[in-house]
Amino acid sequence: MPARSIRILAIGAAFLAGLALCLSVVVLLSGPLSTGAQQVAAIGGPFKLIDQNGRTMTDEDLKGHPFLVFFGFTHCPDICPTSLFEISEVLRSLGPDADRMRALFITVDPERDTPGILKDYLSSFDPHLSGLTGDQAAIAAVAKAYRVYYKRVPLDDGGYTMDHTAIVYLMDKQGRFVAPFNLRRTVEAAAADLRRYM
C-alpha cells in the first residue's frame, strides 16, 4: 500500500478515535441521557396565584387546555406590551377556537402589579388573557418553575424597573412544556401552530 494511503488512513483513524473520546467525555459529564418526558417536565409546574379579578388560579385550572405563558410587568416600556399585543392578535385570529386556549401574563413585579392594576392594564388586550400576581414567594416559585430570570433594577430617579426573561412558553393540555412560542411570523401561521395542540 502506498505511503500516502497509509498516512490518510492513519489520520482518519486518529480523527475517529478523537471523536469517540470527545463523545465519551460529553456523555460522562452530562450523566444519563434524558428522555423526552424528563426534558418536558423541566419547565412549568404547580402554582397558586391571583388573577386580575381577585380569584385564585392554579395550574389545575388549566388542565385540558393548551396555554401560553409570558412573564413581565405593567410598567414595562416596550417588550411586554409588544408581546401581549402580538399574543392578542394570534388569539383574535383563532376566532371561536380561542375559547379552547388559555394565555397567562404573570407579573414579576407583584409589589406594583395588584389585581386591579393588572385588570386595567389588560383591558387594552384580548380578553382571553389572564393576568396573575401573588406575593413575592409565590412569584419566585412560579418563576423558578419556568426557569425565568428577573431582577429589580434601580433607576436614577429613585424608582425601579424589572429585568426579566422575555420568552413566551407554549404548554400542552397536560401542562407540559412544548417549546418557546414564536411570535416572529404571520399571525395566521402562529394561530395554525396553536390549533395543533387543541
ABEGO torsion letter per residue (X at the ends): XBAAAAAAAAAAAAAAAAAAAAAAAAAAAAEBBBBAAAAAAABEEBBBBBBAAGBBBBAAAABGBBBBBBBBBAABAAAAAAAAAAAAAAAAAAEAAAAABBBBBBBABAAABBAAAAAAAAAABBAABBBBBEBAAAAAAAAAAAGBBBBBBBBAAGBBBBBBBBBBBBBBAAGBBABBBBABBBAAAAAAAAAAAX
